[in-house]
Amino acid sequence: MPQRNEDFKITREFVHAMPKSDLHCHLDGSLRVETILELAKEEGIDLPAADVPGMREAVHAGKLCDDLVDYLKAFDITCRVLQTQSALERVAFELAEDAARENVKYLEVRYAPILHTLGGLRLDQIVQAVLDGLDRAERTYDLRTGLIICGIRNMTPETSLRIAELAVAFKNRGVVGFDLAGAEYDHPAKAHRDAFQLIRNNNINVTIHAGEAYGPESIHQAIHACGSHRIGHGTRLKESGDLLNFVADHRIPLEICLKSNIQTRAVPSLAAHPFRFYLDLGLRVTLNTDNRLITDTTVTDEYLLAAKQWSLDVDELKWIMVNGFKSGFLPFREKTLLTRRVVTEYDELVQKFRAKQNAASKKAPKAQDQPSA
Ligand SMILES: [Zn+2]
């Protein structure tokens, strides 16, 4: 780990400006509230509320939930308005736009196409619509995107296999990985082994939600029974020292989503989150949003939360940022070039902010901008 570098102040302005990635972001959990209301009006869909504050409340944006299953209920609401190609294209574009506006340079969006068939769309139309929205964002903004297709733990293994076939069909056409999401407790990943076998036979990247609502056995299964290349959350990995070392030795990235972990009660509080422990051990930790709307967060918020809670310095932030870019499901050559580019951008930004901070401290040695969150 780098040496501590405490003379540089980590401000919201700096974190907002630094290049970032988001590897764990659900499409149906990251809509703009205004868009939900507009889509519902256009399509004559009933919602639990008719205005922005009411809808924010209904999707429990930022609120604590009883557990992961309770947290997942909000998706029933957002999915109601995501049953047409135009709605899917729009929300994919807007999500990427929101990310680009906080200087996210690499975004992996994930969703479960099976949840969008209620209006009669075919699975291939559901995937193509989201790819079209992401493609429009790439042509408009300086960011790269990828799409991860999710199977659902609490659906049948046959459904997962069908969704895995869909991911195979869209390999090299924007789909970069396969995931298993949904209720973790009582729904082991190995039940969906056939889907993962198909995915692995086709050399497709795998990431699996694990260690969020169940213990390290779930992470073990994700890695060893399903061939996961990354782990979604991994919050409870700390309970098995042996597996922890395996994950560290094999540089298996952890897609950590701090605020979401508190809301789903994967951890009792931010202070109890193992993020600092993982970071100090040299695990490949990355910071991500999970759900921009349902969790009421941004990548900037997640970095600031970590920076404030664990007094991260400018070099530690850089290390986490690099982890994110290194862990993307991009071809190696492209990933290397992108990582080099963001490192240069980060270093230049630090220089610029350092000069500003030095100038300000000469002018007013005591009244400085405090770290904000
Ligand atoms: Zn997730």
Boltz pocket constraint, residues with backbone or C-beta under 6 A from the ligand:
constraints:
  - pocket:
      binder: B
      contacts: [[A, 24], [A, 26], [A, 181], [A, 209], [A, 232], [A, 290]]
      max_distance: 6.0
